[in-house]
Amino acid sequence: MSCGMNLASSVRFQPDLAHAGPDPRRMTPHMRHLPLALIVSIATAACGTSNAPAPAPAPATESAPTARHSHQDWPTGDYKVAEGWPKPLPDTDHSHAGWTWGSFGGVYAENPDRIWVAMRGELPLPPGAAPWTPYVALQPPRGNSTGNGDGITATCQPEPKRGWERRFQHSIIVFNRAGDLVDQWPHLDKLFAQLPCGRGPHQIKISPYDKEKHVWIIDDQLHVIYRFTYDGKLVHTLGELGKRGRGPNTFDRPTDIAWLPDGTYFISDGYGGTRVAKFGPDDKFIMDWGQPPADPKNPGPNEWNTVHSIAISTDRKLFVVDRGHARMQVFDENGKFLDMWPLRSPDWPASQNTLMVNHFIDDKGFIWVGDAPTARILKFDQKGNFLYSWGAPGPQAGRLGCSHGMTTDQLGNLYLADCFNGRVQKFEPIANANPDRIAGQLLRTWDTWKKE
């Protein structure tokens, strides 16, 4: 009998012999004639202390981890918000006492020290509110920040007055990485303030192929697209001021713009319109495509409900957000339909609203989309596969409302212009950020900026 197995254990694994004592087949001739009690005594002596409790093992000691990962991607993903960016506007031209940021239409990062911002005028603060409090953080609440005139809807229709009016100041402003105001175009304030329907810029962009870096600004409510020189001189206007239509030079609340390398460009048109319009490098109208849905409950390809955002991939495919239908439609440069896919999850209940307000394609080919009701930034591949998302609603710094403008700079920072919350925010990648969770670069063929 081995001391590695006591008598009890040998009986435990032989249930048929458990009441018959030791197995006679495993006993020596002399043991077969001994009383059972003596056999047990001999076995115990032979094994020494084998029946004594085993000594407790020494406490396990863990070496301190070389690195501990405690990061949670709620609510800002693999980013951290740059609190206090941008800084309050200076009172050089006029006082800002009692005024705060307005509704932000767009943001474009030329480089980390030239962040172009389009704001739909400043908004008044109620008595007692802290200076520069964004509208999302006001208590009691005052609703979304807005560029609409008092008593005027987004479609220039009359509505009950709210009792306060925005003012058109600082419509086009430029900040550096520290949040300092480094440039502004005050001469455009009157351009956007043309009442009763002017509500300010909807988007601001620079073509990735234009070495002269003309600045394009879309005014959706006045139905025009402006092109300015880099220093702010107006050189071209597309559309007729205040006139809605669908023609070579009329639009119905246009929303966004995207370019091909030769300067050909496409306008998403728009809130009221149901088309994409194509223009040559000489600004001459080439073609358009799109129509309202024949069956609004079952919209088909090339049928639209708010053509709101447009971006072009490196292989010249046009990805267009069909906002009212919560989907992406894909075309070639001649308007041939290629694909469409949902931007909302099929598992969401019907009560979950969406408002896909902007998107861009980064240098890795991924598509980043901002959704307002879920307060999320969504990542897709170009086949429509959902890959990742982050974001959360609320008034705190870093929370999202309506990511109406989206852009990245050469340092990997992400900027979001929020039309509902009334603020523009800068998000910096955290240390050791997962690169798959960080939006890549925008295309800039003219880029000469170098990291210091």
N, C-alpha and C positions, 0 to 999 in steps of 0.2 A: 504494500500500500504506500503510495507516494504521499509525502507531506505537503505536496502542492495541492492536494484535494483532500479535505477532511472527510470523515465518515458521513456526516450529514449531507454534504454535497453529492457524494456518490449515490446515496439513497434518493436525493431529490430528482435526479435525472433518470431514475429507473422506477417509475411509478408502479410497475407490476410487482416489485419486490419491496415496496416501501414498508410493508407491514411484516415482512418475513425476515428481517434482520439482514446481515451482510450476505452478499451473493456467495453461496457455497463454492461456486466455480472459481472464485478469486481468492479462496483461503488455502493456506498450507495444510497438509495432513494433520499436523498437531493442532491447528486452530479449530478444525472441525469438531473436536471433542471438548473444547473449552466453553464455559458459560458465556453468554452474550455480554454480560456486564464486564467480565474480565477482558474480553476481546476489546471492548470500547476503551477500557483503562489502558491496555497495552498500546492501542493506537494513539491515544492521547499523549502518552509518555514519549512514544517514538517521534511524534511531531513537535515535541517541545511546546512552544507557545503558539502553535498554529491556530488554536481556537481562540486565542486572545484577540481583542479588537485590534485591527490594523492601526498603526499610528497615523494621526491626521496628517495629510500632506502639507508641506510648507506652503504658506500663502503665495499665490501666483503674483509675480511682480511684473508690471507692464512698463516698458521703457516709455518715456514721454514721446508722443508723436512728433516727428520732425516738422509736420505741418498739419494743421487742423482746418477742415473745410466747413465753415459754418454759414456760408452765404445762402440766402433764400432769395429767389428771384421775384418775390412779391414785395413791393408793388412796382419796382423800376427795372426789373430784369437784371442784366449784367451791366447796368449803368448806375451811376449816382447822379443826382440832380445837382447842378451848380447853383446853390442857393445864393440869392442876391444878384443873379445875372438875369437881365441887364440891370445896371444901376438906374436910379431915378433920373429922369431927364432934367437937365440944368434949367435954371430960371433966367437964362441969358436973354432970351427974346421976350418972354412974358412969364408971369407967375403961374405956378401949378397948384397953388393953394386951393384945396377943394376939388381937385381933378385927379384922375388916375388913368391907367392904361385903358384903351378901348378894345374893340373886337379886332383880332388879328386875322388878316386874310392869307398872308403868305410870308415865307421866309426862304432866303437863298444864301447859301454859304459860298462866296467867291473864294475865300480862304479864311483861316481862323481869326484874322484881324479885319475882315470885311464881311460882316454878316448883314445882309440886306433884309430889312423888315418892312412889310406893308401893313399899316394899321389904319382902321376905318374911323379915325378921329378919336379924340379923348372923351372920356365919360365923366360926368359930375359925381362927386362923392356926397352921400347924405351927411347931415350934420353929425359930428362926433366920430366919424370913421377915421381911422389912422391914415396918414398920407400914403398914397400909392397902393392902397389895398385893392387887389383885383376883385372884380365883381363876384367871382365865385366864392370869395371869403367874406362878403358883407353879411352882417347880422343886424337887423333882420334881412333876409334875402331880398334882392331886387330883381331877380331873374337873370337870364343870360345877358352877357355883354352884347351890344348890338351896334351896328352902324346905321340902322334905319332911322329916318327922321321921326320925330314924335308925331304919332297919328298916321304913319305911313307904313304899310307892310313891305316885305321884301320884294313884292311884285308891284309896288307903287300904287297900292289900293288903299283907300281910307280905312282906318280902324280907330277905336277909342284911344284917346291920348293917355299916355302914362304919366305925364306931368314933369318930364325933364328931357333935355335935349343934349345931344353930343355936339362937340365943336371940332371942326376940321383943323387940327394942328398936328404937326409931326406925322404926316401920312407916310412919307418915305424916309426912313432913318437907317443908319448904318452903325453897328457896334463892333468893338474889337473883342479879343478873347477875355479881357477883364470886365467887359460890360460897359465900357465907356462909350459915349456917343462920339463918333469920329467923323460923321458926315450926315447931311440931311438935305432934302430938296423942298424947302418951304414954298417955292414958287408953284408947286403942284397942288397945294392945299385947295386953292380956289377951283382948280380943274375938277377935283373930286367932289367938291361941295356943291356942285350945281344942283339946286333944288328944283322941284320937290323930291326928285327920285335919287339924287346922288347919295351913295352910301360908302364910297371909297373903294380902294383896290381889292380885287378878289385874289389875284396871284401876281407874283413878281419873279422873273426868271431871266437868265442869260443863256443864250444858245451855247452848247458845249463845243461848237465848231467855229464860233465867231471870235477871231483874234482881236477885233476892236471892242468886243464885250459890250455890245448894245444891250440896254436894259429894256425888257418887255414887261408891260404892266397891263393887266386885263381889268376892265371895269364892267362887271357883269350887269349891274342895274342900269347903266347908261348905254350898254350894248356896243362898246368899243374896245379895241385893242390898240395900245400905244407902243411905239418903239422910240426910245430915247438914246442919244449918245451916252457914253460912259459918264460924262460930266453933266448930264441932265437936259440936253437940248432935244426938243421934240422934233423928230425927223419923219415920222409916218404915223398916220392914224388909219386904222382899218375899221370900217363900220360908220354908221351915221348916228351922231349923238342923240340919244333918247328915242331912236326909231327901232322898233322891233320888226323882224322880218327874216326871210330865208332867201338870200340871194348872194350874188358875188360880193356885195359890199353891205349887206345887212345881216344882223345876227339877232338871236333871241336869248339874251343873257348868256353870253359865252363864258367859259369857265377856265380853260387851260390851254397850253400850247406845247408842242414837241417838234423836234427838227430832225432832218436827215443831214448827212455830211455836206451835201452841196448847197444847203440853205433852204431847201424845200421844207415847208412847215405845215402842221396840221392843227386846227382849232377844234376843240370839243365844244359843241354848241347845242345844248347847254342846259340851263334850267328850264327854259321854255322851248328851246329847239330840240330836235331829235336827229342830230346828224353829226358827222365828222366832216369838216371842210378842209380841202387841200389847196395850198397856194405854192406857187413857184418862188424861187429865190428873188424874182423881180416883183413879188407881191401880187402877181396876177392869179386870179382864181382859175383852178384847174378842174376840180370836180368836188362833189360831196356825195355822201351816202347815209342812209338811215331814215327811219320813219317811226311813227307811233305804232304800238302793237295793235294788230287787227283784233286780237282777243286779249284784253288786259289781264285776264286770269291765266293765260297761257302764252306769254310773249315768246316769240321765236327769234332766230338770229337776225341781227341788224335791225331789231326793234328796240326802242329806247324809252326809258323814263328817267330823265336827268342824266345827261352825258357829262360827267363831272370831272374826270381826271384822265390824262393820257400820257403814256410813256412809250418809248421805242427801244427795242432790244438791239444788240449789236448785229443781229442778222436781219434787221429792218422790219421786224414784226411790230405792229401797233397793238398795245394792250390798253384797253379803254374801260374805265369803270362805268358800268351801267348802274348808277347808284340806286335808283328807285326799284330796280329788280334785284339788287344785292348780288351782282354777278360781274364777272370780267368777260368782255368780248375781245377776240383777237382777229386781226385782219392783216393782209399784206399791204404794201404801200399804195396799191391801186384799189383798195376797198374790197378785195376778195375776202369773204368770210372764211376763217380758218378753224376757229374753236371758240367755245365759251364754257365757263365753269363757275360754280357758286362760290361766293365769298362768305356765306354764312354756313354754319355747321348744319348738316341734315338732322342732327339730334336735338337742335334747339326747338323749344315750343314755338308755336305760331305767335304767341304773345311777345316773344323776344324781338324787339325792333332792331334794325340796323341802319346805319347812315355812313356808308363808306365814303369818306370825304377827300382822300388824297392817296396817291401811291407814287413810288418811284422804283426804278430798277437799278441795283447797285452793280459794281464792277465784277462781281462774282456771278451775276445773272439772276440773283434772287429778287423777288418782288416784295416790297414792304408796303402795307396798306394800313391806314388809320381808320378805325371805326369809332364813332361817337358814342352810341348808346352803351356799348360794352366797355368803353374807355380803354381799348386795347390797341396795340400795334401788332399786326399780323404778318407773318412771314410765309410766303408761298414759293414753290418753284414755278417754272414757266409752263408746266403741265397742269397746274392747278392743285397740286398736292399741298395741303397745309403742313407746315413744318414746326412752327413755334409761335408763341405770342406772349406778351407781357403788358402790364398796365393796370391801373385801378382808378376809380373815380374819387373825387373829394377835393376839398379846398387846400389841403396841405401841399407844400412844395413837392414837385415830382408827380403829383396826380394829374390825370388827364380828363379832358372833357370833349373837345372837338379838335382833333389834330389836322386842321385844315391846310396847314403848310408843313412840309417835311423836307429836311435836307441834312447832309452830312458834310463835315469839313475834312481836311487832309490829315488831321490828328485823330480821326475816328469819332469825334464828337457828333452827337445828333441834336438837331434843333427842331422844336415843334411849335408852330404858331397856332394858338388855341382860340377859335372864334367864339366859343361859348363862355369859357372861363375868364377870358380877358387877360391873357398873359402869353408871352413867348418864353420858352424854357430851353435851357441848355443841359444836355445829358452827356456825362463823360464816362467812358468805359472804366469799370473798376479794375483794380490790379488783378492780373491773371484771369481776365475775363475770357469766357469761352468764345472763341472767334465766330462760332456758328450762331451766337446770340447777339452779335454786334453787326449793325448794318454797314455794308461796305461803302466804297466811294462812289460819288457821282462822276460821270464822264466829264472831263475838261481837257480838250485837246490843246487848248491855249495855256494851260497851267504852267506858270514859271515859279510858283511859290516853293520855297525850300524850307525844311525844318531846321530851326536854329540849333 
